[in-house]
């Protein structure tokens, strides 16, 4: 499973949607995810890829982790995974 597929699956689980309903252009808001859902997604991503996501839920605007869309989350995760290799 690709990084993109895995991230979309994690987000879909949190949003209680099917993975095919999660598109690159979707925002977490579009998918009905609130801040708690976002934190659960981050935990799921960290666990799935054994990475540490540089995201502070208390200060999301100060984060280097772009959560503006599903595509930006996938890109950020891909770069974290690559940096770990």
N, C-alpha and C positions, 0 to 999 in steps of 0.2 A: 504494500500500500504506500502510495506517495505521501510526502509531507502534506500536500494540499488535501488529499483525500482524508488523511487522518485528522487534520485540523478541522475540516468541514464536518466530519463525523462527531468530533468532540463538541463543536458548537451546536450541531443539530440536536445532540442528546440533551444539552442544557436548555435549548429553546423548545424542546419537545416537538421537533419537526423531523422530517425525513432528510437524510443527507443531500438528496437531489434538490431539496427546497432551498439549500444554502448555496448562493451563487457568489462569485468573486466580487460582484458589485454590491452585495448586501452589506448593510451596516448592522451592527449589533442591535441598534434601535429598531431597524426594519424587522428584525427577527424576534423582537419582543423581549430582548435580554436587558435586564437592569444591571446595576452595579454588582449585585450578588452573583448573578448569572455570569458576568464577566470574570469575577474572581474564581468561580468554579471552572470556567473555561481555561483560565491561566493555570490553575492547579492541574487540570487534566492534560494540558499541553506539556507542562513541566514533567509530569509523570510519564507520559507516552514517549517523550524524546530524551528523558534524563538530562534536561537542561534547566538552567535557572533563568527565568524571564525577568528582565529588569523593569518591573512594573510596580508602582506603589499605588494601590487603590485609593489611598487617602489624598494623593496628589497626582492624578493621572496626567495633568497638563505638564508635569515636570518629568515625565517618563520618556525614555528613548524608544519605547516600544509603541509603534504606531497601531492604534486600534480603530482607525477611521473607516476601514472596510475589511471584509473577509480577505480580499487579495492582499492588503497591506499586512494583515496578521500573518498570512502564509509566508510572505516575503521576509518578514522579521524572523519568523521561526526558522525558515531555511537558512538565513544568515547565522543565527545562533547555533544551529546544528553544524553548519560548515565550519564555524569558528572553533567548535569543540573537537573536530576531527584532527 
